[in-house]
Amino acid sequence: MLALAAVLAGALTGVLGALFRLALDAAGSARDAVLAWSHRWPSLGWLVPVLGAAVAAAIARALVRFAPLAAGSGVQHVEAVTRGQSEPAGFATVPVKFAGGVLAIGSGLALGREGPSVQMGAVLGHEVSRRLRLPARDQVLLLTAAAGAGLGVAFNAPTGGAMFVFEEVWRAFRMRLGVATLLASAVAISVSRIILGDHPVFDVAASRPPSIAHLALFVALGVLLGALGAAYNRFVVWNIELLGRLRRVPVEGRAALVGGLVGLAAWFTPSLVGGGEHLNERILAGPVPVTTLAIILAARWVLGPISYAPGTPGGLFAPLLLVGAAAGALYQGLLEPLLGSSLPGGPAFAAVGMAALFAACIRAPFTGVLLAVEMTASTAMLLPTLAACAAASGVASILRNPPIYDTLRWRMLESAGSPAGVLSDPTRTLRDEPHPDRMRSP
């Protein structure tokens, strides 16, 4: 019954995830058309993207009132459910997450499609298991299995989605969990590829594996991105707290403020806003001038945390991957005058930077490695990616910076009074985990 439920949940997640991606593509095209039209009036045209993004972000945040658990990424809530710290989200989360995500990301907010895909998959998995009357423990298993399938569909990365469940959500591998997750991911990806086609997220040229002599350069990149990831996590939380101080302004007004700022950025540089997949592919295709990479890194460093702060539906993964790719490519550009043609060419450092920053912020290095491999459809950079991810995770831990989703989960639970719901382990409670703010280095 668990296997049957996993197949059904995977199929539903594949359909919904594919439709979500199509809707985001359509919203992005509409945003580009509106921006092009607004530039016909250089004096007042900037008001169009500013007001449009402000209204869209405000509506996206207002929709969250109908399903409060749809705010933000949703990954932290899925993790809370698996730890018995929160109730599963109701079905109303699905339409709110879908519509709110399309409005928020489509208006230009620097958010990822993977967060909504993960949470919508989790809700579908729970609904299927509940209707099939599976035991409570299997309901939690299927919820997380379908969440991993949702991540796989978002990035066309089935093993990355499955590893995310084992490494980040459950932080363990169990046979029943493994069977449900692999089945749900396989079916979800198969269904989504029927709708979207079978091609990697980033279409980049094949590159030759770097020599062992270059491995130290990638480890050094991992060290740098470990520190950068710790700072990025703190900046995300700082922006949430900063916007939270505006208590006299309704949450919809705060979202409108952020949307307006992003709309203004879109007026000047349309390519910098939104999920960032096209810009990421441009960096991976290379070469991009060093000054341009520095601008991209600085702009997306600010836009991602600001966009996440008001709690509109949207994820953190895709913005992280873009920042990591820009940092890796910039690192390569700064080394070229010193080392010249001896450096590995192509997307080497950008691809490794993508995975390493992910590992530093999420503290899920194996997931980062698999996502980078599957999204670029290349195993050439596997060894340096492993080394860089290990270094980035280690540095972030030494700096006593908790994984971002641990911090977000604790903030969510503390603001909600730490409700107890379906327990994946009845003996485990919120008190069994160290608070992220009191995390110590290993």
Long-range contacts (C-beta under 8 A, 24 or more apart in sequence): 1-132, 1-134, 1-138, 2-134, 2-138, 2-141, 2-142, 2-176, 2-179, 2-180, 3-179, 3-180, 3-183, 4-132, 5-125, 5-128, 5-129, 5-132, 5-134, 5-138, 5-142, 5-180, 6-142, 6-145, 6-146, 6-179, 6-180, 6-181, 6-183, 6-184, 6-187, 7-183, 7-184, 7-187, 8-128, 9-121, 9-124, 9-125, 9-128, 9-129, 9-142, 9-145, 9-146, 9-149, 9-184, 10-145, 10-146, 10-149, 10-183, 10-184, 10-185, 10-186, 10-187, 10-188, 10-191, 11-187, 11-188, 11-191, 12-124, 12-128, 12-146, 13-117, 13-120, 13-121, 13-124, 13-125, 13-146, 13-149, 13-150, 13-153, 13-184, 13-188, 14-149, 14-153, 14-187, 14-188, 14-189, 14-190, 14-191, 14-192, 14-195, 15-191, 15-192, 15-195, 16-94, 16-98, 16-120, 16-121, 16-124, 17-117, 17-120, 17-121, 17-149, 17-150, 17-153, 17-154, 17-188, 17-192, 18-153, 18-191, 18-192, 18-195, 18-196, 19-195, 20-98, 20-101, 20-102, 20-113, 20-116, 20-117, 20-120, 20-154, 21-113, 21-153, 21-154, 21-192, 21-196, 22-195, 22-196, 23-98, 23-102, 23-106, 24-101, 24-102, 24-105, 24-106, 24-113, 24-275, 27-102, 27-103, 27-105, 27-106, 27-107, 28-105, 28-106, 28-274, 28-275, 30-106, 31-106, 31-107, 31-108, 31-266, 31-270, 31-273, 31-274, 32-270, 35-266, 35-267, 35-270, 38-267, 39-267, 45-267, 46-264, 46-267, 49-108, 49-263, 49-264, 49-266, 49-267, 50-260, 50-263, 50-264, 50-267, 51-260, 51-263, 52-107, 52-263, 53-107, 53-108, 53-109, 53-259, 53-260, 53-262, 53-263, 53-266, 54-256, 54-257, 54-259, 54-260, 54-263, 55-256, 55-259, 56-103, 56-104, 56-106, 56-107, 56-259, 57-103, 57-104, 57-107, 57-109, 57-255, 57-256, 57-258, 57-259, 57-262, 57-310, 57-312, 58-252, 58-253, 58-255, 58-256, 58-259, 59-103, 59-252, 60-99, 60-100, 60-101, 60-103, 60-104, 60-107, 60-255, 60-312, 60-313, 61-100, 61-251, 61-252, 61-254, 61-255, 61-310, 61-311, 61-312, 62-252, 63-96, 63-99, 63-100, 63-103, 63-313, 64-96, 64-100, 64-251, 64-311, 64-312, 64-313, 66-92, 66-96, 67-92, 67-93, 67-96, 67-97, 69-93, 69-119, 70-96, 70-97, 70-100, 70-119, 70-313, 71-311, 71-312, 71-313, 72-115, 72-308, 72-311, 72-312, 72-313, 72-314, 72-408, 73-112, 73-115, 73-118, 73-119, 73-308, 73-314, 73-315, 73-316, 73-405, 73-408, 74-115, 74-116, 74-118, 74-119, 74-122, 74-313, 74-315, 75-115, 75-118, 75-119, 75-147, 75-169, 75-315, 75-316, 75-405, 75-408, 76-405, 76-408, 76-409, 76-412, 77-119, 77-409, 77-412, 78-118, 78-119, 78-122, 78-143, 78-144, 78-147, 78-169, 79-168, 79-169, 79-405, 79-409, 80-409, 80-412, 80-413, 81-122, 81-140, 81-143, 81-144, 81-421, 81-422, 81-424, 82-140, 82-143, 82-144, 82-169, 82-170, 82-424, 83-424, 83-425, 83-428, 83-430, 83-433, 84-420, 84-421, 84-422, 84-423, 84-424, 84-425, 84-426, 84-428, 84-429, 85-409, 85-413, 85-418, 85-419, 85-420, 85-421, 85-429, 85-430, 86-412, 86-413, 86-416, 86-419, 86-420, 86-421, 87-419, 87-421, 87-422, 88-122, 88-123, 88-126, 88-139, 88-143, 88-421, 88-422, 89-119, 89-122, 89-123, 89-126, 90-123, 91-123, 91-127, 93-119, 93-120, 93-123, 94-120, 94-123, 94-124, 96-313, 97-313, 100-312, 100-313, 101-313, 101-314, 103-312, 104-307, 104-312, 104-313, 104-314, 105-274, 105-275, 105-314, 106-274, 107-259, 107-262, 107-263, 108-259, 108-262, 108-263, 108-265, 108-266, 108-273, 108-274, 109-258, 109-259, 109-262, 109-273, 109-274, 109-307, 109-312, 109-314, 110-262, 110-273, 110-274, 110-275, 110-276, 110-300, 110-303, 110-304, 110-306, 110-307, 110-319, 111-275, 111-304, 111-307, 111-308, 111-312, 111-313, 111-314, 111-315, 111-316, 111-318, 111-319, 112-154, 112-275, 112-314, 112-315, 112-316, 112-317, 112-318, 112-319, 112-320, 113-154, 113-275, 113-314, 113-315, 113-318, 114-150, 114-151, 114-154, 114-155, 114-315, 114-317, 114-318, 115-313, 115-314, 115-315, 115-316, 115-317, 116-313, 116-314, 116-315, 117-150, 117-151, 117-153, 117-154, 117-315, 118-147, 118-148, 118-150, 118-151, 118-154, 118-315, 119-147, 119-150, 120-150, 121-146, 121-147, 121-148, 121-149, 121-150, 121-151, 121-153, 121-188, 122-146, 122-147, 122-150, 125-149, 125-184, 136-422, 136-423, 137-424, 138-176, 138-180, 139-422, 140-422, 140-424, 141-176, 141-177, 141-180, 142-180, 142-184, 144-169, 144-170, 144-177, 144-181, 145-177, 145-180, 145-181, 145-183, 145-184, 145-185, 146-184, 146-188, 148-181, 148-184, 148-185, 149-181, 149-184, 149-185, 149-187, 149-188, 149-189, 150-188, 151-317, 152-185, 152-188, 152-189, 153-188, 153-189, 153-192, 154-317, 155-201, 155-317, 155-371, 155-374, 155-375, 156-189, 156-192, 156-193, 156-196, 156-199, 156-200, 156-201, 156-374, 156-375, 157-201, 157-370, 157-371, 157-374, 157-375, 158-185, 158-186, 158-188, 158-189, 158-374, 159-185, 159-370, 159-374, 160-367, 160-370, 160-371, 160-373, 160-374, 160-375, 161-185, 161-188, 163-364, 163-366, 163-367, 163-370, 164-364, 164-367, 167-364, 167-366, 167-367, 168-362, 168-363, 168-364, 168-367, 168-403, 168-405, 200-374, 200-375, 200-376, 200-377, 201-277, 201-281, 201-375, 202-277, 202-280, 202-281, 202-284, 202-375, 202-376, 203-281, 204-281, 204-284, 204-285, 204-346, 204-347, 204-351, 204-376, 204-378, 205-285, 205-346, 205-347, 206-346, 206-378, 206-380, 207-344, 207-345, 207-346, 207-347, 207-348, 207-378, 207-380, 207-381, 208-344, 208-346, 208-380, 209-380, 209-381, 209-382, 209-383, 210-344, 210-348, 210-381, 210-384, 214-343, 214-344, 214-384, 215-383, 215-384, 215-387, 217-335, 217-343, 218-349, 218-352, 218-384, 218-385, 218-387, 218-388, 219-387, 219-388, 219-391, 220-391, 221-328, 221-331, 221-349, 221-352, 221-353, 221-356, 221-388, 222-352, 222-356, 222-387, 222-388, 222-389, 222-390, 222-391, 222-392, 222-395, 223-391, 223-392, 223-395, 224-327, 224-331, 225-324, 225-327, 225-328, 225-353, 225-356, 225-357, 225-360, 225-388, 225-392, 226-356, 226-360, 226-391, 226-392, 226-393, 226-394, 226-395, 226-396, 226-398, 226-399, 227-395, 227-396, 227-399, 228-327, 228-357, 228-360, 229-356, 229-357, 229-359, 229-360, 229-361, 229-392, 229-396, 229-401, 230-360, 230-395, 230-396, 230-399, 230-401, 232-301, 232-304, 232-305, 232-320, 232-323, 232-357, 232-360, 232-361, 233-361, 233-396, 233-401, 233-402, 233-403, 233-404, 233-407, 234-401, 235-301, 235-305, 236-304, 236-305, 236-308, 236-309, 236-316, 236-404, 237-407, 237-411, 238-305, 239-305, 239-306, 239-308, 239-309, 240-308, 240-309, 240-411, 242-309, 243-309, 243-310, 251-310, 251-311, 254-309, 254-310, 255-310, 255-311, 255-312, 257-310, 258-306, 258-307, 258-309, 258-310, 261-306, 262-303, 262-306, 262-307, 265-299, 265-303, 269-299, 272-296, 272-299, 272-300, 272-303, 273-303, 275-318, 275-319, 276-300, 276-318, 276-319, 276-321, 276-322, 277-318, 279-322, 280-318, 280-321, 280-322, 280-325, 280-354, 283-322, 283-325, 283-326, 283-329, 283-347, 283-350, 284-325, 284-347, 284-350, 284-351, 284-376, 285-347, 286-329, 286-346, 286-347, 286-350, 287-333, 288-329, 288-333, 289-333, 290-330, 290-333, 290-334, 293-326, 293-329, 293-330, 293-333, 294-330, 296-322, 296-326, 297-323, 297-326, 297-327, 297-330, 300-326, 316-361, 316-404, 317-358, 317-362, 320-357, 320-358, 320-361, 320-362, 321-354, 321-357, 321-358, 321-371, 321-375, 322-354, 323-357, 324-353, 324-354, 324-355, 324-356, 324-357, 324-358, 325-350, 325-351, 325-353, 325-354, 326-350, 326-353, 327-353, 327-357, 328-352, 328-353, 328-354, 328-356, 329-353, 347-376, 347-381, 348-381, 348-384, 351-376, 351-378, 351-381, 351-385, 352-381, 352-384, 352-385, 352-388, 353-388, 355-385, 355-388, 355-389, 356-385, 356-388, 356-389, 356-391, 356-392, 357-392, 358-389, 359-388, 359-389, 359-390, 359-392, 359-393, 359-396, 360-392, 360-393, 360-395, 360-396, 361-396, 361-403, 361-404, 362-403, 362-404, 362-405, 363-393, 363-396, 363-397, 363-402, 363-403, 364-403, 365-389, 365-390, 365-392, 365-393, 397-441, 397-442, 398-441, 399-441, 400-439, 400-440, 400-441, 401-439, 402-436, 402-437, 402-439, 403-436, 406-436, 406-439, 407-436, 407-437, 410-435, 410-436, 410-437
